[in-house]
């Protein structure tokens, strides 16, 4: 069978390109320190690697959510802890005022202190995070939760009762929002009661005995609010503990994934070095043979 010069040249060039491609492939594997550059290098290992990368991406997102949520809950904890301490101080102050031994002027001084403490409590309820979003207005984070209506001399809630959660693990969500407002009674009754009592106490013209029952009612409301806020503070701590536990689990899973990924993609350098030498020699031989054959001529043999 006679082989044409064109066919011979094509086959030689094809072999030359194939050897060069294999040489380039091994060089890439060595430079990137991996045995998997494309799925065809090992389809089963590549499928496993894709799954591991998908899991790592999900874990990274969970950890980002946990970090943000943990920071937000820490800010909520600080405000709620402040509320709890403030309510306890208000409760003590009301208890002293009910002792029956204070003069009208002294009661007035207590009233001013209570008004100031009420203002501090409301400031804590209207706390915002570092991005300026209100912490305790449900999902209406751009709305100040508690406002005072001068006409009715009462406090009202401007947020909503919706909740928001963040995905922190596969199928696991942790609530972002905290329902602080219900701790102060229906329609913020506690705040309005305390406001009214503080106003009356500051009026030295009024006899404390005439509104003693109102002080007692405010005292009971503050005590109830204090208990509810204390419970919320404990519940926030439990949420933070859950996040810490999940973060540790994700960290461990990332370590396992990284270890498995390295074992799948690890390049056998000894084997790669031998392949590199073989493909280099084959490519060089192909090039030399092709050049030599191209130089052959009947005239050169005469």
Residue frames as qw, qx, qy, qz and C-alpha x, y, z in Angstrom:
[[0.000, 0.888, 0.459, 0.000, 0.00, 0.00, 0.00],
 [0.432, 0.321, -0.004, 0.843, 1.31, 3.38, -0.94],
 [0.257, -0.763, -0.441, 0.396, 0.97, 6.17, 1.57],
 [0.333, 0.803, 0.160, 0.467, 0.78, 9.66, 0.15],
 [0.407, 0.197, -0.328, 0.830, 3.09, 12.36, 1.42],
 [0.308, -0.473, -0.017, -0.825, 0.10, 14.44, 2.55],
 [0.825, -0.416, -0.296, -0.244, -1.37, 11.59, 4.63],
 [0.765, -0.054, -0.395, 0.506, 2.01, 10.86, 6.15],
 [0.171, 0.341, -0.210, 0.900, 2.51, 14.51, 7.05],
 [0.539, -0.501, -0.136, -0.664, -0.94, 14.69, 8.64],
 [0.878, -0.331, -0.346, 0.016, -0.36, 11.61, 10.79],
 [0.622, 0.084, -0.342, 0.700, 3.05, 12.82, 11.87],
 [0.053, -0.414, 0.106, -0.902, 1.69, 16.22, 12.77],
 [0.702, -0.484, -0.261, -0.452, -1.20, 14.61, 14.66],
 [0.842, -0.232, -0.376, 0.309, 1.19, 12.55, 16.75],
 [0.402, 0.237, -0.240, 0.851, 3.35, 15.57, 17.33],
 [0.315, -0.486, -0.018, -0.815, 0.39, 17.63, 18.58],
 [0.818, -0.422, -0.335, -0.201, -0.87, 14.76, 20.75],
 [0.743, -0.088, -0.377, 0.547, 2.52, 14.40, 22.44],
 [0.155, 0.323, -0.157, 0.920, 2.72, 18.15, 22.99],
 [0.541, -0.512, -0.185, -0.641, -0.79, 18.21, 24.48],
 [0.857, -0.356, -0.362, 0.087, 0.09, 15.40, 26.90],
 [0.569, 0.084, -0.299, 0.762, 3.29, 17.19, 27.82],
 [0.115, -0.433, 0.022, -0.894, 1.40, 20.45, 28.42],
 [0.714, -0.489, -0.319, -0.387, -1.19, 18.57, 30.51],
 [0.805, -0.256, -0.378, 0.378, 1.45, 17.07, 32.81],
 [0.342, 0.227, -0.193, 0.891, 3.20, 20.43, 33.14],
 [0.370, -0.513, -0.124, -0.765, -0.11, 22.02, 34.22],
 [0.813, -0.443, -0.366, -0.093, -0.76, 19.30, 36.79],
 [0.691, -0.092, -0.332, 0.635, 2.69, 19.82, 38.28],
 [0.130, 0.324, -0.085, 0.933, 2.38, 23.61, 38.34],
 [0.522, -0.448, -0.094, -0.720, -1.09, 23.43, 39.98],
 [0.060, -0.251, 0.877, -0.405, -0.16, 20.47, 42.19],
 [0.696, 0.137, 0.429, -0.559, -3.26, 18.50, 41.27],
 [0.270, -0.056, 0.901, 0.334, -3.98, 15.38, 39.32],
 [0.270, 0.629, 0.729, 0.004, -7.44, 16.60, 38.26],
 [0.069, -0.227, 0.184, 0.954, -7.52, 19.38, 35.70],
 [0.521, 0.055, -0.333, -0.784, -10.68, 18.24, 33.95],
 [0.806, -0.119, 0.328, -0.477, -13.42, 15.70, 34.69],
 [0.895, 0.337, -0.270, -0.116, -12.06, 13.24, 32.13],
 [0.181, 0.583, -0.728, 0.311, -8.86, 12.87, 34.21],
 [0.122, -0.083, -0.943, 0.297, -10.94, 10.83, 36.71],
 [0.360, -0.419, -0.435, -0.711, -14.74, 11.09, 36.29],
 [0.635, -0.522, -0.568, 0.033, -15.59, 9.43, 39.62],
 [0.496, -0.309, -0.304, 0.752, -13.12, 11.53, 41.62],
 [0.043, 0.187, 0.181, 0.965, -14.27, 14.66, 39.78],
 [0.462, -0.543, -0.513, -0.478, -17.89, 13.99, 40.72],
 [0.644, -0.510, -0.461, 0.336, -16.85, 13.52, 44.35],
 [0.383, -0.096, -0.090, 0.914, -14.82, 16.72, 44.20],
 [0.161, -0.406, -0.349, -0.829, -17.80, 18.65, 42.82],
 [0.589, -0.605, -0.511, -0.159, -19.93, 17.42, 45.71],
 [0.611, -0.379, -0.324, 0.615, -17.28, 18.42, 48.25],
 [0.201, 0.099, 0.080, 0.971, -16.97, 21.89, 46.75],
 [0.354, -0.535, -0.448, -0.623, -20.75, 22.28, 46.82],
 [0.656, -0.572, -0.467, 0.156, -20.77, 21.28, 50.50],
 [0.504, -0.200, -0.176, 0.822, -17.94, 23.70, 51.27],
 [0.013, -0.338, -0.252, -0.907, -19.78, 26.54, 49.54],
 [0.529, -0.612, -0.466, -0.359, -22.89, 25.79, 51.63],
 [0.677, -0.455, -0.373, 0.443, -20.83, 25.61, 54.83],
 [0.345, 0.050, -0.021, 0.937, -19.14, 28.92, 54.02],
 [0.248, -0.488, -0.322, -0.772, -22.57, 30.52, 53.59],
 [0.664, -0.583, -0.468, -0.033, -23.80, 29.00, 56.88],
 [0.612, -0.291, -0.272, 0.683, -20.73, 30.36, 58.66],
 [0.111, 0.257, 0.120, 0.953, -21.28, 33.80, 57.18],
 [0.468, -0.575, -0.410, -0.531, -24.90, 33.70, 58.37],
 [0.715, -0.484, -0.429, 0.265, -23.80, 32.54, 61.82],
 [0.463, -0.047, -0.157, 0.871, -21.25, 35.34, 62.10],
 [0.121, -0.372, -0.198, -0.899, -23.78, 38.02, 61.16],
 [0.614, -0.545, -0.456, -0.345, -26.51, 36.52, 63.31],
 [0.688, -0.339, -0.432, 0.474, -24.23, 36.11, 66.30],
 [0.267, 0.078, -0.095, 0.956, -23.21, 39.76, 66.07],
 [0.345, -0.436, -0.308, -0.772, -26.83, 40.85, 65.80],
 [0.712, -0.501, -0.486, -0.076, -27.87, 38.68, 68.76],
 [0.568, -0.162, -0.366, 0.719, -24.97, 40.04, 70.82],
 [0.018, -0.239, -0.023, -0.971, -26.26, 43.58, 70.20],
 [0.584, -0.470, -0.407, -0.522, -29.76, 42.46, 71.18],
 [0.718, -0.328, -0.531, 0.310, -28.37, 40.82, 74.31],
 [0.334, 0.021, -0.269, 0.903, -26.70, 44.06, 75.37],
 [0.283, -0.319, -0.145, -0.893, -29.92, 46.03, 74.94],
 [0.718, -0.412, -0.466, -0.313, -32.07, 43.44, 76.67],
 [0.642, -0.209, -0.505, 0.538, -29.59, 43.10, 79.52],
 [0.101, 0.141, -0.147, 0.974, -29.71, 46.89, 79.87],
 [0.514, -0.387, -0.318, -0.697, -33.53, 46.76, 79.94],
 [0.747, -0.338, -0.569, 0.060, -33.46, 44.05, 82.57],
 [0.481, -0.128, -0.412, 0.764, -31.15, 46.05, 84.82],
 [0.100, -0.225, -0.039, -0.968, -33.11, 49.25, 84.26],
 [0.617, -0.417, -0.444, -0.499, -36.43, 47.58, 85.11],
 [0.688, -0.311, -0.559, 0.342, -34.94, 46.13, 88.27],
 [0.272, -0.014, -0.258, 0.927, -33.75, 49.60, 89.29],
 [0.339, -0.317, -0.238, -0.853, -37.20, 51.08, 88.52],
 [0.696, -0.399, -0.575, -0.160, -38.84, 48.36, 90.58],
 [0.559, -0.233, -0.483, 0.632, -36.58, 49.13, 93.53],
 [0.055, 0.119, -0.055, 0.990, -37.28, 52.85, 93.17],
 [0.512, -0.388, -0.389, -0.660, -41.05, 52.30, 93.17],
 [0.699, -0.359, -0.598, 0.157, -40.75, 50.07, 96.21],
 [0.367, -0.116, -0.356, 0.851, -38.95, 52.83, 98.07],
 [0.184, -0.226, -0.151, -0.945, -41.58, 55.34, 97.00],
 [0.634, -0.410, -0.501, -0.423, -44.30, 53.13, 98.46],
 [0.475, -0.032, -0.696, 0.538, -42.61, 53.10, 101.87],
 [0.325, -0.795, -0.479, -0.181, -44.84, 55.90, 103.15],
 [0.554, -0.617, -0.156, 0.536, -42.05, 57.88, 104.83],
 [0.430, 0.116, 0.270, 0.854, -41.09, 60.23, 102.00],
 [0.105, 0.589, 0.247, -0.762, -42.12, 63.85, 101.82],
 [0.592, 0.727, 0.312, -0.154, -43.88, 65.31, 98.81],
 [0.183, 0.869, -0.404, -0.220, -40.63, 66.94, 97.68],
 [0.350, -0.393, 0.840, 0.131, -38.79, 63.65, 98.01],
 [0.643, 0.377, 0.663, -0.070, -41.53, 61.88, 96.07],
 [0.454, 0.860, -0.007, -0.234, -41.15, 64.53, 93.38],
 [0.053, -0.708, 0.674, 0.205, -37.44, 63.75, 93.18],
 [0.524, -0.027, 0.851, 0.032, -38.26, 60.08, 92.82],
 [0.611, 0.654, 0.394, -0.208, -40.68, 60.95, 90.05],
 [0.290, 0.855, -0.347, -0.255, -37.94, 62.77, 88.12],
 [0.250, -0.457, 0.844, 0.126, -35.63, 59.79, 88.52],
 [0.602, 0.252, 0.752, -0.091, -38.33, 57.41, 87.34],
 [0.538, 0.794, 0.105, -0.264, -39.02, 59.60, 84.30],
 [0.112, 0.763, -0.599, -0.214, -35.32, 59.55, 83.43],
 [0.387, -0.216, 0.896, 0.017, -35.12, 55.78, 83.92],
 [0.653, 0.503, 0.523, -0.214, -38.20, 55.32, 81.75],
 [0.417, 0.839, -0.215, -0.274, -36.54, 57.36, 79.02],
 [0.099, -0.568, 0.805, 0.136, -33.43, 55.17, 79.24],
 [0.565, 0.099, 0.811, -0.112, -35.56, 52.03, 79.03],
 [0.627, 0.692, 0.264, -0.241, -37.31, 53.30, 75.90],
 [0.204, 0.800, -0.506, -0.250, -33.94, 54.17, 74.37],
 [0.300, -0.312, 0.900, 0.058, -32.86, 50.57, 74.89],
 [0.622, 0.401, 0.648, -0.180, -36.10, 49.29, 73.33],
 [0.531, 0.830, 0.061, -0.163, -35.47, 51.54, 70.33],
 [0.446, -0.580, 0.550, 0.402, -31.88, 50.34, 69.97],
 [0.730, 0.639, -0.127, -0.205, -30.40, 49.95, 66.49],
 [0.898, -0.089, 0.216, 0.373, -27.63, 47.81, 65.08],
 [0.405, -0.456, 0.288, 0.739, -24.46, 49.15, 63.48],
 [0.211, 0.256, 0.640, 0.693, -26.29, 49.47, 60.14],
 [0.211, -0.017, 0.080, -0.974, -28.95, 51.68, 61.72],
 [0.532, -0.255, -0.655, -0.472, -31.71, 49.05, 61.69],
 [0.536, -0.445, 0.330, -0.636, -34.02, 48.85, 64.70],
 [0.106, 0.235, -0.959, 0.122, -33.58, 45.63, 66.66],
 [0.124, 0.239, 0.880, -0.391, -37.04, 45.18, 68.19],
 [0.456, 0.360, 0.045, -0.813, -39.57, 46.27, 65.58],
 [0.833, 0.281, 0.459, -0.129, -40.18, 42.82, 64.06],
 [0.664, 0.215, 0.459, 0.549, -39.32, 42.88, 60.35],
 [0.190, 0.927, 0.191, 0.260, -40.01, 46.64, 60.05],
 [0.724, -0.286, -0.122, 0.615, -36.39, 47.37, 60.87],
 [0.273, 0.325, 0.114, 0.898, -36.57, 50.89, 59.44],
 [0.384, -0.683, -0.304, -0.542, -39.37, 51.82, 61.84],
 [0.024, -0.368, 0.625, -0.688, -38.74, 53.07, 65.39],
 [0.331, -0.267, -0.905, 0.011, -40.52, 50.50, 67.57],
 [0.286, -0.656, -0.618, 0.326, -41.81, 52.66, 70.42],
 [0.130, 0.394, 0.097, 0.905, -43.05, 56.25, 70.18],
 [0.087, -0.405, -0.630, 0.656, -44.74, 58.55, 72.66],
 [0.013, -0.628, -0.540, -0.560, -48.07, 60.20, 71.89],
 [0.115, 0.053, -0.375, 0.918, -48.15, 63.49, 73.76],
 [0.467, -0.265, -0.233, -0.811, -51.91, 63.88, 73.20],
 [0.834, -0.315, -0.361, -0.274, -52.85, 60.62, 74.90],
 [0.281, -0.703, 0.581, -0.299, -49.76, 60.58, 77.14],
 [0.907, -0.110, 0.396, -0.096, -49.18, 56.97, 76.18],
 [0.143, -0.505, 0.751, 0.402, -46.66, 54.83, 74.36],
 [0.857, 0.358, 0.174, -0.327, -47.43, 52.83, 71.24],
 [0.606, -0.227, 0.668, 0.367, -45.71, 50.19, 69.12],
 [0.450, 0.688, -0.182, -0.540, -45.01, 51.00, 65.45],
 [0.002, 0.385, -0.877, -0.286, -43.37, 47.72, 64.38],
 [0.795, 0.015, -0.338, -0.503, -44.99, 44.39, 63.53],
 [0.750, -0.375, 0.496, -0.225, -45.11, 40.88, 64.96],
 [0.874, 0.434, -0.214, -0.036, -43.45, 39.19, 61.98],
 [0.686, -0.562, 0.413, 0.208, -40.33, 37.13, 62.54],
 [0.587, 0.699, -0.400, -0.081, -37.22, 36.53, 60.47],
 [0.865, -0.354, 0.338, 0.112, -34.81, 33.61, 60.55],
 [0.252, 0.744, -0.579, -0.218, -31.43, 32.78, 59.07],
 [0.980, 0.112, -0.163, -0.037, -30.33, 29.42, 57.65],
 [0.228, -0.793, 0.557, -0.098, -27.35, 28.26, 59.69],
 [0.290, -0.253, 0.918, 0.096, -27.17, 24.58, 58.70],
 [0.263, -0.064, -0.797, -0.540, -28.92, 22.15, 56.40],
 [0.456, -0.503, -0.677, -0.285, -32.60, 22.37, 57.39],
 [0.474, -0.532, -0.482, 0.509, -31.79, 24.43, 60.52],
 [0.100, 0.699, 0.133, 0.696, -32.84, 28.03, 60.98],
 [0.380, -0.371, -0.519, 0.670, -32.29, 30.33, 63.95],
 [0.020, 0.891, 0.445, 0.088, -34.61, 33.24, 64.62],
 [0.411, 0.325, -0.063, 0.849, -33.09, 36.65, 64.03],
 [0.253, -0.578, -0.068, -0.773, -35.84, 38.75, 65.57],
 [0.270, -0.171, -0.793, 0.518, -36.67, 38.92, 69.27],
 [0.287, -0.679, -0.495, -0.460, -40.16, 39.76, 70.52],
 [0.296, -0.009, -0.509, 0.808, -39.21, 42.24, 73.25],
 [0.259, -0.290, -0.087, -0.917, -42.29, 44.43, 73.07],
 [0.671, -0.411, -0.517, -0.337, -44.82, 41.91, 74.53],
 [0.544, -0.140, -0.606, 0.563, -42.77, 41.93, 77.73],
 [0.030, 0.003, -0.250, 0.968, -44.19, 45.41, 78.45],
 [0.297, 0.414, 0.708, -0.489, -47.81, 44.26, 78.36],
 [0.351, 0.619, 0.644, 0.281, -50.66, 44.81, 75.95],
 [0.172, 0.900, 0.199, 0.348, -50.39, 48.21, 74.23],
 [0.456, 0.345, -0.386, 0.724, -47.20, 48.84, 76.20],
 [0.506, -0.753, -0.343, -0.243, -49.29, 49.20, 79.31],
 [0.723, -0.429, -0.215, 0.496, -46.29, 49.13, 81.62],
 [0.410, 0.135, 0.079, 0.899, -44.61, 52.08, 79.94],
 [0.182, -0.597, -0.314, -0.715, -47.79, 54.15, 79.95],
 [0.657, -0.662, -0.360, -0.002, -48.54, 53.30, 83.58],
 [0.666, -0.303, -0.129, 0.669, -45.03, 54.25, 84.64],
 [0.227, 0.361, 0.196, 0.883, -45.20, 57.45, 82.60],
 [0.368, -0.700, -0.341, -0.508, -48.41, 58.48, 84.33],
 [0.727, -0.591, -0.269, 0.223, -47.11, 57.63, 87.82],
 [0.587, -0.061, -0.024, 0.807, -43.83, 59.48, 87.21],
 [0.028, 0.531, 0.240, 0.812, -45.76, 62.56, 86.08],
 [0.544, -0.724, -0.306, -0.294, -47.94, 62.51, 89.19],
 [0.765, -0.415, -0.211, 0.446, -44.99, 61.96, 91.52],
 [0.445, 0.163, 0.037, 0.880, -43.23, 65.01, 90.06],
 [0.222, -0.642, -0.243, -0.693, -46.27, 67.15, 90.92],
 [0.259, 0.018, -0.703, 0.663, -45.59, 68.03, 94.56],
 [0.409, -0.131, 0.107, -0.896, -49.10, 69.44, 94.79],
 [0.796, -0.118, -0.440, -0.397, -50.58, 65.96, 94.67],
 [0.585, -0.499, 0.548, -0.330, -50.78, 63.80, 97.77],
 [0.197, 0.336, -0.905, -0.169, -48.99, 60.47, 97.16],
 [0.333, 0.114, 0.858, -0.375, -51.71, 58.66, 99.08],
 [0.589, 0.484, 0.163, -0.626, -54.22, 59.71, 96.41],
 [0.726, 0.513, -0.365, -0.275, -52.44, 57.71, 93.71],
 [0.394, -0.487, 0.772, -0.108, -50.82, 55.02, 95.85],
 [0.814, 0.200, 0.526, -0.146, -52.83, 52.30, 94.08],
 [0.656, 0.746, -0.103, -0.058, -51.44, 53.51, 90.75],
 [0.002, 0.734, -0.676, 0.070, -47.87, 53.24, 92.08],
 [0.629, -0.188, 0.734, -0.171, -48.68, 49.74, 93.27],
 [0.815, 0.481, 0.292, -0.135, -50.10, 48.82, 89.85],
 [0.438, 0.819, -0.371, -0.001, -47.04, 50.25, 88.09],
 [0.306, -0.579, 0.745, -0.125, -44.80, 48.32, 90.49],
 [0.772, 0.074, 0.617, -0.135, -46.59, 45.06, 89.61],
 [0.724, 0.682, 0.060, -0.077, -46.38, 45.80, 85.87],
 [0.183, 0.812, -0.553, 0.042, -42.66, 46.59, 86.09],
 [0.523, -0.373, 0.755, -0.135, -42.10, 43.36, 88.06],
 [0.824, 0.331, 0.447, -0.106, -43.90, 41.36, 85.37],
 [0.555, 0.813, -0.179, -0.017, -41.96, 43.09, 82.60],
 [0.141, -0.730, 0.665, -0.065, -38.71, 42.43, 84.43],
 [0.705, -0.115, 0.694, -0.085, -39.47, 38.70, 84.64],
 [0.778, 0.567, 0.263, -0.054, -40.34, 38.54, 80.93],
 [0.346, 0.868, -0.355, 0.026, -37.22, 40.44, 79.88],
 [0.393, -0.568, 0.720, -0.064, -35.07, 38.18, 82.07],
 [0.803, 0.161, 0.571, -0.052, -36.55, 35.15, 80.31],
 [0.638, 0.770, 0.003, -0.011, -35.79, 36.71, 76.93],
 [0.002, -0.829, 0.559, -0.024, -32.20, 37.32, 77.97],
 [0.605, -0.276, 0.746, -0.039, -31.83, 33.65, 78.88],
 [0.788, 0.458, 0.409, -0.052, -33.42, 32.60, 75.60],
 [0.410, 0.876, -0.251, -0.036, -30.98, 34.80, 73.66],
 [0.273, -0.642, 0.716, -0.015, -28.10, 33.11, 75.45],
 [0.749, 0.063, 0.658, -0.045, -29.46, 29.72, 74.38],
 [0.684, 0.719, 0.117, -0.043, -29.59, 30.90, 70.77],
 [0.130, 0.858, -0.498, 0.000, -26.00, 32.09, 70.98],
 [0.531, -0.388, 0.753, -0.034, -24.93, 28.72, 72.41],
 [0.805, 0.372, 0.461, -0.046, -26.63, 26.93, 69.52],
 [0.504, 0.851, -0.145, -0.012, -24.79, 29.13, 67.04],
 [0.170, -0.736, 0.655, -0.018, -21.45, 28.44, 68.73],
 [0.702, -0.090, 0.705, -0.040, -22.12, 24.70, 68.58],
 [0.747, 0.600, 0.286, -0.021, -23.08, 24.86, 64.91],
 [0.251, 0.896, -0.364, -0.035, -20.01, 26.96, 64.09],
 [0.396, -0.529, 0.750, 0.007, -17.77, 24.32, 65.71],
 [0.767, 0.216, 0.603, -0.028, -19.50, 21.58, 63.71],
 [0.599, 0.799, 0.042, -0.029, -19.04, 23.52, 60.47],
 [0.026, -0.828, 0.559, 0.043, -15.36, 24.11, 61.29],
 [0.584, -0.255, 0.771, 0.012, -14.88, 20.36, 61.83],
 [0.750, 0.485, 0.448, -0.038, -16.73, 19.54, 58.59],
 [0.384, 0.895, -0.213, -0.082, -14.54, 21.99, 56.68],
 [0.261, -0.641, 0.719, 0.060, -11.41, 20.29, 58.01],
 [0.688, 0.074, 0.722, -0.001, -12.75, 16.88, 56.92],
 [0.642, 0.727, 0.227, -0.085, -13.72, 18.23, 53.48],
 [0.158, 0.882, -0.431, -0.107, -10.30, 19.82, 52.99],
 [0.446, -0.425, 0.786, 0.054, -8.58, 16.56, 53.96],
 [0.713, 0.320, 0.624, -0.009, -10.71, 14.49, 51.57],
 [0.490, 0.863, 0.011, -0.127, -10.24, 17.06, 48.79],
 [0.048, -0.781, 0.609, 0.131, -6.48, 16.93, 49.18],
 [0.561, -0.174, 0.808, 0.047, -6.52, 13.13, 49.10],
 [0.688, 0.559, 0.459, -0.067, -8.59, 13.14, 45.89],
 [0.446, 0.894, -0.050, 0.010, -6.56, 15.75, 44.04],
 [0.495, -0.699, 0.449, 0.254, -3.10, 14.90, 45.39],
 [0.678, 0.659, -0.312, -0.095, -0.56, 14.54, 42.59],
 [0.903, -0.259, 0.204, 0.276, 1.97, 11.71, 42.71],
 [0.078, 0.905, -0.310, -0.282, 5.06, 13.78, 41.92],
 [0.430, -0.364, 0.773, 0.293, 7.28, 10.76, 41.19],
 [0.545, 0.413, 0.718, 0.133, 4.78, 9.44, 38.66],
 [0.309, 0.919, 0.182, -0.164, 4.22, 12.91, 37.20],
 [0.161, -0.774, 0.490, 0.367, 7.97, 13.43, 36.80],
 [0.480, -0.067, 0.818, 0.310, 8.31, 10.17, 34.87],
 [0.457, 0.684, 0.567, 0.024, 5.33, 11.12, 32.66],
 [0.101, 0.940, -0.076, -0.318, 6.85, 14.53, 32.06],
 [0.270, -0.547, 0.679, 0.408, 10.15, 13.01, 30.92],
 [0.491, 0.204, 0.820, 0.212, 8.42, 10.43, 28.70],
 [0.384, 0.814, 0.432, -0.059, 6.12, 12.94, 26.99],
 [0.024, -0.882, 0.268, 0.386, 8.98, 15.38, 26.54],
 [0.348, -0.342, 0.778, 0.395, 11.14, 12.72, 24.89],
 [0.471, 0.443, 0.753, 0.123, 8.24, 11.55, 22.74],
 [0.263, 0.918, 0.205, -0.213, 7.48, 15.11, 21.61],
 [0.138, -0.765, 0.480, 0.406, 11.13, 15.75, 20.89],
 [0.442, -0.081, 0.835, 0.319, 11.47, 12.50, 18.94],
 [0.450, 0.669, 0.592, -0.009, 8.35, 13.30, 16.91],
 [0.143, 0.938, -0.055, -0.310, 9.69, 16.71, 16.06],
 [0.238, -0.589, 0.663, 0.396, 13.08, 15.37, 15.01],
 [0.492, 0.171, 0.827, 0.212, 11.58, 12.55, 12.96],
 [0.399, 0.807, 0.419, -0.119, 9.22, 14.90, 11.19],
 [0.043, 0.894, -0.275, -0.350, 12.03, 17.34, 10.41],
 [0.367, -0.376, 0.778, 0.344, 14.31, 14.55, 9.22],
 [0.512, 0.383, 0.758, 0.127, 11.71, 13.04, 6.95],
 [0.314, 0.897, 0.210, -0.231, 10.86, 16.41, 5.47],
 [0.060, -0.797, 0.474, 0.370, 14.50, 16.79, 4.49],
 [0.627, -0.039, 0.743, 0.229, 14.59, 13.42, 2.66],
 [0.525, 0.699, -0.126, -0.469, 14.99, 13.70, -1.11],
 [0.940, 0.239, 0.189, 0.151, 15.96, 11.28, -3.86],
 [0.468, 0.798, -0.208, 0.319, 18.57, 13.77, -4.94],
 [0.336, -0.773, 0.475, -0.252, 20.19, 13.64, -1.52],
 [0.846, -0.221, 0.484, -0.023, 20.73, 9.86, -1.95],
 [0.807, 0.576, 0.009, 0.134, 22.31, 10.05, -5.41]]
